[in-house]
Amino acid sequence: MIEISNLSAEKPYKYFDRFYKAAIDSKQEFIEAISIASFNEDSNEVESRYVNLKYIKKDEWIFFTNYNSPKARQFKKHDQISILFYWDKTNVQIRMKARISKSPASFSDKHFEKRSIEKNALAISSMQSQEIESHQKVEDNYKKVLNSTDKRLHRPKSWGGFSFTPYYFEFWEGRENRLNRRYIFLQRDGEWHEKYLQP
């Protein structure tokens, strides 16, 4: 589930809210999963991965990760990203484009404190995406932090939130005979422009 508060009243957000509620009613699994594509400037490649979207606050969308991970380094060098939801229970796809930046440290601290000690122990013990000799070593590092005497684990500076505010939405509704419905919202000079696309 995504924690949504004070959602923007602008039209694309109303569309999103309607599709999100329909997906919940259809018991969509992993409803918070989003694919984020970013540009790797060093290899001149586009890369994508799934993350869990945790919050939508008005028009700000927030997830959390390791700040030393490849994606975080890519965000720093090239802050434009593409985002994708797909909910198979309702056959709806939502594409977005946005600029991304780090969330305030105070917000990351607050979220970290709400998480389970098990999740926080992994965030502390794992140097995300870096090579390691075995999975057993991953487990050993995790257990060492989890079993430490300090039961109130503190958020490491290398872990925290990223937030993005979309400037582009595409809503795709799958229909029979591929008569799919597609429409976009593009923000220009603070205003949303709506257009329909052919399937």
Secondary structure as the mmCIF struct_conf table of DSSP 4:
data_model
#
loop_
_struct_conf.conf_type_id
_struct_conf.id
_struct_conf.beg_label_comp_id
_struct_conf.beg_label_asym_id
_struct_conf.beg_label_seq_id
_struct_conf.end_label_comp_id
_struct_conf.end_label_asym_id
_struct_conf.end_label_seq_id
STRN STRN1 GLU A 3 SER A 5
BEND BEND1 ASN A 6 ASN A 6
BEND BEND2 GLU A 10 GLU A 10
HELX_RH_AL_P HELX_RH_AL_P1 LYS A 11 ASP A 25
TURN_TY1_P TURN_TY1_P1 SER A 26 LYS A 27
TURN_TY1_P TURN_TY1_P2 GLU A 29 GLU A 32
STRN STRN2 ALA A 33 ASN A 40
TURN_TY1_P TURN_TY1_P3 GLU A 41 ASN A 44
STRN STRN3 GLU A 45 ASN A 52
STRN STRN4 TYR A 55 LYS A 57
TURN_TY1_P TURN_TY1_P4 LYS A 58 ASP A 59
STRN STRN5 GLU A 60 ASN A 66
TURN_TY1_P TURN_TY1_P5 TYR A 67 ASN A 68
BEND BEND3 SER A 69 SER A 69
HELX_RH_AL_P HELX_RH_AL_P2 PRO A 70 LYS A 77
STRN STRN6 GLN A 80 TRP A 87
TURN_TY1_P TURN_TY1_P6 ASP A 88 ASN A 91
STRN STRN7 VAL A 92 LYS A 102
HELX_LH_PP_P HELX_LH_PP_P1 SER A 103 PRO A 104
HELX_RH_AL_P HELX_RH_AL_P3 ALA A 105 LYS A 114
BEND BEND4 ARG A 115 ARG A 115
HELX_RH_AL_P HELX_RH_AL_P4 ILE A 117 SER A 125
TURN_TY1_P TURN_TY1_P7 GLN A 128 SER A 129
BEND BEND5 GLU A 133 GLU A 133
HELX_RH_AL_P HELX_RH_AL_P5 HIS A 135 LEU A 146
TURN_TY1_P TURN_TY1_P8 ASN A 147 ASN A 147
BEND BEND6 SER A 148 THR A 149
BEND BEND7 ARG A 152 ARG A 152
HELX_LH_PP_P HELX_LH_PP_P2 LEU A 153 PRO A 156
TURN_TY1_P TURN_TY1_P9 LYS A 157 SER A 158
STRN STRN8 TRP A 159 GLU A 173
HELX_RH_3T_P HELX_RH_3T_P1 GLU A 176 ARG A 178
STRN STRN9 ARG A 181 ARG A 188
TURN_TY1_P TURN_TY1_P10 ASP A 189 GLY A 190
STRN STRN10 GLU A 191 LEU A 197
#
